[in-house]
Amino acid sequence: NITMKSFVITIMDNERSVQVADRCIASGKKFGIDIEKFSAVTPKTHDPVKYAESLDIPTDGFKEIYSRYENCLSAFLSHYLLWEKCVNLNEQVLILEHDAVIVNNIPVFAGFKHLLNLGEPSYGRARQPMMLGVGPLTSKQYLPGAHGYMIQPSGAKMLMDRAQLTAMPTDVFINKTNFPWLEEYYPWPVKAVDSFTTIQNKHGCAAKHNYGATYEII
């Protein structure tokens, strides 16, 4: 099995979240990846605004029309804690959201600079990369959903530093203007298979590829 530390952000007191995280872990096993659950920050576990302030992270960037403010901020803080973990471990880690499913081998040994997107775009319009393997981020100007990426301690440190200036929803925060070195692996080995959201409101779900009659906002 592959020894890279891999984490799936899981809302531990939410049955649906635990269920899909278990599915993510099972999908990883098929490709020799051991994924462990990482307890998500939620408005129940923390006061997300106070918590962000204690980390010197500004919160205005989370007030937008697509998401519920505290939930969106909590999701960002969950990623932030994993960036911190990556820096402390001083090794590359794989970060997944609970609705991620591994559909192909994770390129553990592929060289990448700081951050490598692995996730197939899960909403809106996206461009298909022209090259196979590791290349510059081309599917979008920002992460096409933060459901699957590998990060080096160097990248994690830069994201943490930048978060003190302009924090906003995770996928949009990780953009090519702030981080021109972002890379992407194609074909994408991680897919978001989402049938519910704990973050978006109706407005934010309309653009999602899987949004429909069976999609729930919980």
TORKOL-4160 file (C-alpha; in steps of 0.2 Angstrom, whole numbers, padded with zeros to 4 digits, m for minus):
218
<pt num="1" X="0000" Y="0000" Z="0000"/>
<pt num="2" X="0005" Y="0018" Z="m0003"/>
<pt num="3" X="0011" Y="0027" Z="0013"/>
<pt num="4" X="0006" Y="0045" Z="0008"/>
<pt num="5" X="m0005" Y="0053" Z="0022"/>
<pt num="6" X="m0022" Y="0055" Z="0015"/>
<pt num="7" X="m0037" Y="0063" Z="0023"/>
<pt num="8" X="m0056" Y="0064" Z="0019"/>
<pt num="9" X="m0064" Y="0079" Z="0028"/>
<pt num="10" X="m0079" Y="0072" Z="0037"/>
<pt num="11" X="m0093" Y="0079" Z="0047"/>
<pt num="12" X="m0092" Y="0067" Z="0061"/>
<pt num="13" X="m0110" Y="0070" Z="0068"/>
<pt num="14" X="m0118" Y="0069" Z="0051"/>
<pt num="15" X="m0124" Y="0052" Z="0046"/>
<pt num="16" X="m0124" Y="0056" Z="0028"/>
<pt num="17" X="m0106" Y="0064" Z="0028"/>
<pt num="18" X="m0099" Y="0048" Z="0037"/>
<pt num="19" X="m0108" Y="0037" Z="0025"/>
<pt num="20" X="m0100" Y="0046" Z="0010"/>
<pt num="21" X="m0083" Y="0047" Z="0018"/>
<pt num="22" X="m0084" Y="0028" Z="0021"/>
<pt num="23" X="m0087" Y="0026" Z="0002"/>
<pt num="24" X="m0072" Y="0038" Z="m0001"/>
<pt num="25" X="m0061" Y="0027" Z="0010"/>
<pt num="26" X="m0067" Y="0011" Z="0001"/>
<pt num="27" X="m0064" Y="0018" Z="m0016"/>
<pt num="28" X="m0046" Y="0023" Z="m0010"/>
<pt num="29" X="m0043" Y="0005" Z="m0005"/>
<pt num="30" X="m0046" Y="m0001" Z="m0022"/>
<pt num="31" X="m0031" Y="0009" Z="m0028"/>
<pt num="32" X="m0020" Y="0005" Z="m0013"/>
<pt num="33" X="m0023" Y="0022" Z="m0004"/>
<pt num="34" X="m0027" Y="0022" Z="0015"/>
<pt num="35" X="m0038" Y="0037" Z="0018"/>
<pt num="36" X="m0042" Y="0042" Z="0036"/>
<pt num="37" X="m0056" Y="0053" Z="0042"/>
<pt num="38" X="m0052" Y="0071" Z="0047"/>
<pt num="39" X="m0065" Y="0079" Z="0058"/>
<pt num="40" X="m0072" Y="0094" Z="0049"/>
<pt num="41" X="m0075" Y="0111" Z="0057"/>
<pt num="42" X="m0093" Y="0115" Z="0058"/>
<pt num="43" X="m0104" Y="0128" Z="0066"/>
<pt num="44" X="m0108" Y="0114" Z="0079"/>
<pt num="45" X="m0090" Y="0110" Z="0083"/>
<pt num="46" X="m0084" Y="0128" Z="0083"/>
<pt num="47" X="m0089" Y="0146" Z="0082"/>
<pt num="48" X="m0082" Y="0148" Z="0064"/>
<pt num="49" X="m0081" Y="0167" Z="0064"/>
<pt num="50" X="m0072" Y="0167" Z="0081"/>
<pt num="51" X="m0061" Y="0153" Z="0076"/>
<pt num="52" X="m0056" Y="0161" Z="0060"/>
<pt num="53" X="m0052" Y="0178" Z="0069"/>
<pt num="54" X="m0041" Y="0168" Z="0081"/>
<pt num="55" X="m0031" Y="0162" Z="0066"/>
<pt num="56" X="m0031" Y="0180" Z="0058"/>
<pt num="57" X="m0041" Y="0174" Z="0044"/>
<pt num="58" X="m0053" Y="0188" Z="0037"/>
<pt num="59" X="m0071" Y="0182" Z="0035"/>
<pt num="60" X="m0079" Y="0195" Z="0023"/>
<pt num="61" X="m0075" Y="0185" Z="0008"/>
<pt num="62" X="m0087" Y="0171" Z="0013"/>
<pt num="63" X="m0102" Y="0182" Z="0012"/>
<pt num="64" X="m0108" Y="0178" Z="m0006"/>
<pt num="65" X="m0124" Y="0172" Z="m0014"/>
<pt num="66" X="m0120" Y="0154" Z="m0017"/>
<pt num="67" X="m0117" Y="0148" Z="0000"/>
<pt num="68" X="m0122" Y="0148" Z="0018"/>
<pt num="69" X="m0109" Y="0159" Z="0027"/>
<pt num="70" X="m0104" Y="0149" Z="0042"/>
<pt num="71" X="m0104" Y="0133" Z="0033"/>
<pt num="72" X="m0094" Y="0139" Z="0019"/>
<pt num="73" X="m0081" Y="0147" Z="0032"/>
<pt num="74" X="m0081" Y="0131" Z="0041"/>
<pt num="75" X="m0077" Y="0121" Z="0026"/>
<pt num="76" X="m0062" Y="0133" Z="0022"/>
<pt num="77" X="m0056" Y="0131" Z="0040"/>
<pt num="78" X="m0056" Y="0112" Z="0038"/>
<pt num="79" X="m0045" Y="0113" Z="0023"/>
<pt num="80" X="m0034" Y="0126" Z="0032"/>
<pt num="81" X="m0031" Y="0114" Z="0047"/>
<pt num="82" X="m0026" Y="0101" Z="0034"/>
<pt num="83" X="m0013" Y="0113" Z="0026"/>
<pt num="84" X="m0007" Y="0116" Z="0044"/>
<pt num="85" X="m0005" Y="0097" Z="0046"/>
<pt num="86" X="0004" Y="0096" Z="0030"/>
<pt num="87" X="0017" Y="0109" Z="0035"/>
<pt num="88" X="0019" Y="0100" Z="0052"/>
<pt num="89" X="0021" Y="0083" Z="0045"/>
<pt num="90" X="0033" Y="0091" Z="0032"/>
<pt num="91" X="0027" Y="0079" Z="0018"/>
<pt num="92" X="0015" Y="0079" Z="0004"/>
<pt num="93" X="m0003" Y="0074" Z="0008"/>
<pt num="94" X="m0019" Y="0070" Z="m0001"/>
<pt num="95" X="m0034" Y="0081" Z="0004"/>
<pt num="96" X="m0052" Y="0075" Z="m0001"/>
<pt num="97" X="m0069" Y="0081" Z="0003"/>
<pt num="98" X="m0082" Y="0068" Z="0009"/>
<pt num="99" X="m0091" Y="0066" Z="m0007"/>
<pt num="100" X="m0075" Y="0062" Z="m0017"/>
<pt num="101" X="m0073" Y="0045" Z="m0025"/>
<pt num="102" X="m0056" Y="0039" Z="m0031"/>
<pt num="103" X="m0059" Y="0032" Z="m0049"/>
<pt num="104" X="m0041" Y="0029" Z="m0055"/>
<pt num="105" X="m0023" Y="0028" Z="m0048"/>
<pt num="106" X="m0017" Y="0043" Z="m0038"/>
<pt num="107" X="m0001" Y="0049" Z="m0046"/>
<pt num="108" X="0008" Y="0048" Z="m0029"/>
<pt num="109" X="0025" Y="0049" Z="m0036"/>
<pt num="110" X="0022" Y="0062" Z="m0050"/>
<pt num="111" X="0033" Y="0077" Z="m0047"/>
<pt num="112" X="0023" Y="0093" Z="m0044"/>
<pt num="113" X="0028" Y="0109" Z="m0037"/>
<pt num="114" X="0016" Y="0114" Z="m0024"/>
<pt num="115" X="m0002" Y="0109" Z="m0027"/>
<pt num="116" X="m0009" Y="0097" Z="m0039"/>
<pt num="117" X="m0028" Y="0096" Z="m0043"/>
<pt num="118" X="m0034" Y="0079" Z="m0045"/>
<pt num="119" X="m0053" Y="0082" Z="m0045"/>
<pt num="120" X="m0064" Y="0082" Z="m0061"/>
<pt num="121" X="m0073" Y="0098" Z="m0062"/>
<pt num="122" X="m0090" Y="0096" Z="m0053"/>
<pt num="123" X="m0099" Y="0111" Z="m0058"/>
<pt num="124" X="m0100" Y="0125" Z="m0071"/>
<pt num="125" X="m0090" Y="0125" Z="m0087"/>
<pt num="126" X="m0073" Y="0118" Z="m0088"/>
<pt num="127" X="m0059" Y="0115" Z="m0101"/>
<pt num="128" X="m0052" Y="0098" Z="m0104"/>
<pt num="129" X="m0033" Y="0098" Z="m0102"/>
<pt num="130" X="m0023" Y="0095" Z="m0118"/>
<pt num="131" X="m0009" Y="0085" Z="m0110"/>
<pt num="132" X="m0009" Y="0069" Z="m0100"/>
<pt num="133" X="m0001" Y="0068" Z="m0083"/>
<pt num="134" X="0005" Y="0083" Z="m0073"/>
<pt num="135" X="0002" Y="0100" Z="m0082"/>
<pt num="136" X="m0003" Y="0118" Z="m0078"/>
<pt num="137" X="m0021" Y="0120" Z="m0071"/>
<pt num="138" X="m0031" Y="0123" Z="m0086"/>
<pt num="139" X="m0049" Y="0116" Z="m0082"/>
<pt num="140" X="m0053" Y="0133" Z="m0073"/>
<pt num="141" X="m0044" Y="0148" Z="m0067"/>
<pt num="142" X="m0046" Y="0141" Z="m0050"/>
<pt num="143" X="m0048" Y="0124" Z="m0042"/>
<pt num="144" X="m0063" Y="0116" Z="m0051"/>
<pt num="145" X="m0070" Y="0110" Z="m0034"/>
<pt num="146" X="m0059" Y="0107" Z="m0019"/>
<pt num="147" X="m0064" Y="0088" Z="m0018"/>
<pt num="148" X="m0047" Y="0081" Z="m0022"/>
<pt num="149" X="m0029" Y="0088" Z="m0022"/>
<pt num="150" X="m0012" Y="0084" Z="m0017"/>
<pt num="151" X="m0001" Y="0097" Z="m0008"/>
<pt num="152" X="0017" Y="0099" Z="m0003"/>
<pt num="153" X="0022" Y="0108" Z="0013"/>
<pt num="154" X="0028" Y="0123" Z="0002"/>
<pt num="155" X="0011" Y="0125" Z="m0006"/>
<pt num="156" X="0002" Y="0123" Z="0011"/>
<pt num="157" X="0012" Y="0136" Z="0019"/>
<pt num="158" X="0009" Y="0148" Z="0004"/>
<pt num="159" X="m0010" Y="0145" Z="0006"/>
<pt num="160" X="m0009" Y="0148" Z="0024"/>
<pt num="161" X="0000" Y="0165" Z="0022"/>
<pt num="162" X="m0012" Y="0170" Z="0008"/>
<pt num="163" X="m0027" Y="0166" Z="0019"/>
<pt num="164" X="m0023" Y="0180" Z="0031"/>
<pt num="165" X="m0025" Y="0192" Z="0017"/>
<pt num="166" X="m0040" Y="0186" Z="0006"/>
<pt num="167" X="m0049" Y="0171" Z="0012"/>
<pt num="168" X="m0064" Y="0165" Z="0002"/>
<pt num="169" X="m0073" Y="0149" Z="m0002"/>
<pt num="170" X="m0059" Y="0136" Z="m0004"/>
<pt num="171" X="m0060" Y="0132" Z="m0022"/>
<pt num="172" X="m0061" Y="0150" Z="m0028"/>
<pt num="173" X="m0047" Y="0155" Z="m0015"/>
<pt num="174" X="m0035" Y="0143" Z="m0024"/>
<pt num="175" X="m0034" Y="0152" Z="m0040"/>
<pt num="176" X="m0021" Y="0155" Z="m0053"/>
<pt num="177" X="m0020" Y="0174" Z="m0050"/>
<pt num="178" X="m0014" Y="0171" Z="m0032"/>
<pt num="179" X="m0005" Y="0155" Z="m0036"/>
<pt num="180" X="0001" Y="0155" Z="m0054"/>
<pt num="181" X="0010" Y="0138" Z="m0050"/>
<pt num="182" X="m0005" Y="0128" Z="m0048"/>
<pt num="183" X="m0005" Y="0111" Z="m0058"/>
<pt num="184" X="m0017" Y="0098" Z="m0063"/>
<pt num="185" X="m0017" Y="0079" Z="m0066"/>
<pt num="186" X="m0026" Y="0073" Z="m0081"/>
<pt num="187" X="m0036" Y="0061" Z="m0083"/>
<pt num="188" X="m0043" Y="0066" Z="m0066"/>
<pt num="189" X="m0042" Y="0052" Z="m0054"/>
<pt num="190" X="m0055" Y="0059" Z="m0042"/>
<pt num="191" X="m0073" Y="0063" Z="m0045"/>
<pt num="192" X="m0086" Y="0072" Z="m0033"/>
<pt num="193" X="m0101" Y="0061" Z="m0032"/>
<pt num="194" X="m0113" Y="0072" Z="m0023"/>
<pt num="195" X="m0131" Y="0070" Z="m0019"/>
<pt num="196" X="m0132" Y="0083" Z="m0005"/>
<pt num="197" X="m0123" Y="0099" Z="0001"/>
<pt num="198" X="m0120" Y="0106" Z="0018"/>
<pt num="199" X="m0113" Y="0122" Z="0011"/>
<pt num="200" X="m0122" Y="0129" Z="m0004"/>
<pt num="201" X="m0139" Y="0136" Z="m0005"/>
<pt num="202" X="m0151" Y="0133" Z="m0019"/>
<pt num="203" X="m0143" Y="0147" Z="m0029"/>
<pt num="204" X="m0126" Y="0139" Z="m0028"/>
<pt num="205" X="m0132" Y="0121" Z="m0032"/>
<pt num="206" X="m0140" Y="0126" Z="m0049"/>
<pt num="207" X="m0123" Y="0126" Z="m0057"/>
<pt num="208" X="m0118" Y="0108" Z="m0051"/>
<pt num="209" X="m0118" Y="0094" Z="m0063"/>
<pt num="210" X="m0127" Y="0082" Z="m0051"/>
<pt num="211" X="m0140" Y="0095" Z="m0045"/>
<pt num="212" X="m0158" Y="0089" Z="m0048"/>
<pt num="213" X="m0174" Y="0081" Z="m0040"/>
<pt num="214" X="m0164" Y="0070" Z="m0029"/>
<pt num="215" X="m0151" Y="0083" Z="m0023"/>
<pt num="216" X="m0153" Y="0089" Z="m0006"/>
<pt num="217" X="m0148" Y="0104" Z="0004"/>
<pt num="218" X="m0145" Y="0098" Z="0022"/>
